[in-house]
């Protein structure tokens, strides 16, 4: 990853819970939220650069964005979640590379095994508030805009790598994260999956033996602007 910056925009506030994306209040709130606004515009550019655009899982009502190697994907809800046990945002990934590196599937928490029959593991969450309300066509981008509206705290800016990010689940090392470049013309990692390693290593994974993933320190910044590093399993791709 090439580009780094020394400062990030601070003092950004949302105006509270919004009831409809099409309202004047929602538009005004987005206008004051630089991180949220650029997260949306850069997400749109990332989608346009994908060789295979996100597909819609009609049964689950989720958009699926897959990596070029097909081994990981980011899912986000397209329509109302009628069953609250279902996840609104999630990361899914092939279990085999981790099993080959020592993973004991029986030691994983049940919430990770939802796609195990398909040979995949997952981690995700439900949106924190409200429901999906569209002013126009339901598209991958307009569904992502719903996340910014309904779960703004999950959206952030990763200054060290010049990426925007969504945290789909918490963890001991800053959670399970999907990231995309702010500017794909200057960044070597246009999309990045960063997995929380604690659960996986605790279930037997040798982090140095997972094929297709890199285990390394990832620089992060907290809400006070303080730098720190966390361990992650990382899979990154350059789309251009």
ZISULMO-V504228 format. One record per run of one state. SS is the DSSP state (A for helix, B for strand, O for the rest). FROM is the first residue (numbers start at 1). TO is the last residue. If there is no record, write none. Layout:
<<SS & FROM & TO> <SS & FROM & TO>>
This chain:
<<O & 1 & 23> <A & 24 & 32> <O & 33 & 33> <A & 34 & 49> <O & 50 & 54> <B & 55 & 57> <O & 58 & 61> <B & 62 & 66> <O & 67 & 71> <B & 72 & 77> <O & 78 & 88> <B & 89 & 94> <O & 95 & 95> <A & 96 & 100> <O & 101 & 104> <A & 105 & 107> <O & 108 & 109> <A & 110 & 112> <O & 113 & 115> <A & 116 & 118> <O & 119 & 119> <B & 120 & 125> <O & 126 & 139> <A & 140 & 150> <O & 151 & 151> <A & 152 & 154> <B & 155 & 158> <O & 159 & 162> <B & 163 & 169> <O & 170 & 175> <B & 176 & 181> <O & 182 & 190> <B & 191 & 196> <O & 197 & 197> <A & 198 & 202> <O & 203 & 206> <A & 207 & 209> <O & 210 & 213> <B & 214 & 221> <O & 222 & 226> <B & 227 & 237> <O & 238 & 240>>
